């Protein structure tokens, strides 16, 4: 059984389309900020965790350890992108329980704002290069537009249903004060944004960003000695369905279920001893408005086909019935593939957020990296 775990420090670089620093510099800045936030020194760190797809090639553990001047007793990777970042407490808890590490840092960063972005990511899968890209499936907007079209066919999707998500998250971003996209957006602005892949508009698509984030984990016992009140990791879930990267998005057995989301959420809720109805706010991976809508359903907040009505009735702004992406999310805050969602959740539970949720006690973070999914339930 994993040791009881707490997040004691978070850090991030300011959201930016293009940064003057390179990716390694951004990660080092974020990790240093997280350690300062925890009141810990670099020499306190003896474990590092990252996702397995991007960081090992761009910002390896050994390089980061050398910059910090630390000896590692433990380092590991898990899954890809957001799913790997959010499920890192599973590895950290195991390392602490085994005595392999005492203070573990999870980090992630991208420079897709300065580079080519995420559009070439699926080139690593031969079937997509051979059978999809030549016929127009050349990037994430086309994949998620396919899901949106299918959703519209089965359940109905009014022109302004997806706008509910984009507008709410822009409102959250403006309240936050740090977001990359802070200009006002009205429904008229949303409807006037340029088409990308029917029915998705530019306002339905995430930002491109340079940036990094990090969070520090230790045992609940040691957490009491850190600079700020710890945030408890109540439960973590991870699921990786038997689907290859070649099959993702276009060849799924059920095209309107985010792979692994329901299973990972079930694990996290069971380990936390709560249900979706107990969650005060949720930070959900919103690479597109349609992906956020699908996850609201798959994570158990409402039934399939009911998300638009749920959003209208409950509200997802920071003062709504279920605040979602209180910092503005990937759509309006920053696209660092989910690490900023963890940072925001911790700040919410500390009462330090820019768009603070009143009396926030329990938060959920969910992140995809199709076909993997990670869920973290946090509490104060």
FENQUIHU-V782321 format. One line per field, one symbol per residue. ss: DSSP state (@ for helix, = for strand, . for the rest). A space follows every 50 residues. Layout:
BEGIN
ss->???
END
This chain:
BEGIN
ss->....========...=......@@@@@@@@@@@@@@@@...@@@..==== ....@@@@..@@@@@@@@.....====...@@@@@@.@@@@@@@@@@... ..=========.........@@@@.@@@@@@.@@@....@@@@@@@@@@@ @@@@@.....@@@@@@@@@@@@@@@@..........@@@@@@..===..= =@@@=....==========@@@@.......==========.......... ..........@@@@@@@@@@@@...@@@..====...=@@@@@@@@@@.. ......@@@@@@@@........==....@@@@......@@@@@@@@@@@@ ...........========..========.
END
